[in-house]
């Protein structure tokens, strides 16, 4: 199921959340503000179903370098996938279509939102600082 909420007039972004922005005019600028993330790792609570996440850092992070914690146990993305906690695929909407990224070659890029599928409750995504 995951979390998806419609929010109107939210000028401050929350680190780690993914956002869709729709305007009545495609040339309308969208200004967002946020607090820079400086932690060594950034944690995002996950929910069963589709989660829309955002990359909280200013540099690229290989998708295969993230880890998942559940019930006090931390696994690599591929281990968590093998345990059935999550799916390894990451979906970014770019240029009118989805760019599908996997653990082997995918990269989290700044200023992009992603869809990520979670299979079990109680998981947390851990993104290392670039």
Secondary structure, 3 states (H helix, E strand, C coil): CCECCCCCCCCECCCCECCCCCCCCCCCCCCCECCCCCCCEEEEECCCEEEEEECCCCCCEEHHHCEEEECCEEEEHHHHHHCCCEEEEEEEEECCEEEEECCCCCEECCCCEEEEEECCCCEEEEEECC
